[in-house]
Amino acid sequence: MNFKHKYLFLLPGLLVLLGILIFPIGFTVRLSLSSWDSFFPGLDFIGLENYIRLFTDDLRFWEAFLRLSFLSITTVFLQYVIGFALALMVWQEIRFQRFFRVLFLIPMMTTPVIMTVIWRTFFHESLGPVNDFFSLFGMTPLWLSDEHLALVTVIIVEVWQWTPFMFLLMLAGLLSLPKEPFLAASIDGAGPIRKFVYVTFPLMAPISIGAIIIRLIEASKIMDTVYVLTSGGPGTSTETSSFYIFIKGLREFQFGYSAALSFTYLIIMIISLTVIAKILVKLMIRSN
Amino acid sequence: MRFVYVTLKYLAVCLWSVFVIAPFLWALSTSFKDFNSVTGGATYIPWLQFEPSLEGWRVLLRSPAQGGVNIVEPYFNSIFVTCSASLISIALGTLAAYALSRFTFKAGFIKNSDITFFFISQRIMPPIVLSIPFFIMLGKLGLLDSLFGLILVYIVLLMPIAVWIMVDFFNKVPKEIDETALIDGCNPYQAFYKVVLPNSIPGLIVAGLFCMIFGWTDFFFAFILTFTEVQLLPVAIVALNSSITPWWSLSAAALVCVAPLIVVAFIVERYLSKGNLSGALK
């Protein structure tokens, strides 16, 4: 089936997307070669100076990037384990099955920043319920103002927010699995654990990988939560790449430099996500 | 052994449920507090632990001039922007997805799968990378701080989702359907519009739901590209946070904002249980 008309179907969407995107990307590259800031706005040409500064004299950017990698990998791992476990639990018979399924989906429907505002009051060090609980044991952990603990708080909020997404994908996957392998395993007398290891898990591997990659992509943009919860603080201890670029670009108005940061960040993101995806797919093929 | 397993399962499910519900209950309880009950330390049960007040909710209805919080206008703005951007993205995305699923495109080394990947890969783009050029671009076009500018930006955010879900969906709609329609004398547009589209309603609904979720919950672009003229709901509520933080109205406003999409959870669960979602989400 091939028509001249086929372009009329494809092109409107493609052109709109390209139209809205090409300029920003081209402009970012050009901007990254200029020294545009709030004192001297304008597209001058300073060559690779911004990039040299970024690679030789900007520890903060690389720290933010490492922190982002740590945050994304930890949160996505937790989301995957919890989401998969929850999906398994409500997949088969359980009382109030629909209630639990709906409930487990709800956090992903809520606006992250708005829930984060609530979480901020929830983790408030003197007025929030979390420390109300911990004070029973005579402790007052500084959820938002301790360097290390603030990172944990960000992870808790991210896990709350996005485990449902993992849960949704995994449950949809489980519900679409064929029944025969499970029957065969039952006939062979396999218990629940062996069934999971030899049947469910391998069958779910492709879906798992898809879900993990999608979540890694989304997690690599973490910023809203950090902005509202800790504003990157205390100090820079919860700052992620996006947030750092945001500070440089839209708070300090160093447009040129932040364009260089954005472009580098984008390239690193594309490369590392591709590599991770390739590794995961290879692992899956080997395990089968 | 089985008893232990079942007990553990219910325990785990209930624990997670508590974790999911906790912030909502906290917000609900806080929304009925006043200054004294908030600053007096954490309390949970109205009447027993604190005297409930409706101040937090009343503030939402009052005009800003009378010391109220303006969320009515941002609410309508949010609905308008989310719906328009979702509709445009789905219209354009569905057409493109249909083309990618049914016809073969070839230009040099670029094939169908590459075009599909191009659409979907836009999700990889971190919003911050686009924000600065968008800021400058919309500024030059005079669209900064306008609904139209936001809709334009949201199309980039939502169209990849529409294309992703619809390509998968169309791949599962048998080709024979459109071939029969063509033999019966429809032109390709009629075949698409009269035959394929009505058969794709579940896919369209799922795509629509996901566009709504991601549009409604976005904060970043709304935050950067608007200032005073046009405010979307998340921005309006976060703005409350940075002022003296009246927790009661903050909680009330937050609940009002997240409420509509909780309905979506019910619809998504419906589709999930019927098995329609697994086709649409791969």
Interface residues (C-beta under 8 A of the other chain):
Chain A: M1 N2 F3 H5 K6 Y7 F9 L10 P12 G13 L14 V16 L17 I20 L21 F23 P24 I25 F27 T28 L31 I82 A85 L86 M89 V90 I94 R95 R98 F100 R101 V102 L103 F104 L105 I106 P107 M108 M109 T110 T111 P112 V113 I114 M115 V117 I118 W119 R120 T121 F122 S126 L127 G128 P129 N131 D132 W160 L168 L169 L171 A172 G173 L175 S176 P192 I207 G210 I214 I217 E218 S220 K221 M223 D224 V228 S241 S242 I245 F246 G249 L250 F255 S258 A259 S262 F263 Y265 L266 M269 I270 L273
Chain B: Y5 K9 Y10 A12 V13 W16 S17 F19 V20 I21 A22 P23 W26 A27 T30 V38 T39 G41 A42 Y44 L92 G93 L95 A96 Y98 A99 L100 R102 F103 T104 F105 I115 F119 Q122 R123 I124 M125 P126 P127 I128 V129 L130 S131 I132 P133 F134 F135 I136 M137 L152 V153 I155 V156 M159 V163 K175 D178 E179 L182 N187 P188 Y189 F192 I213 W216 T217 F219 F220 I224 L233 P234 I237 V238 L240 N241 W247 L250 S251 A254 C257 V258 L261 I262 V264 A265 F266 V268 E269 L272 S273 G275 L277 S278 G279 L281 K282
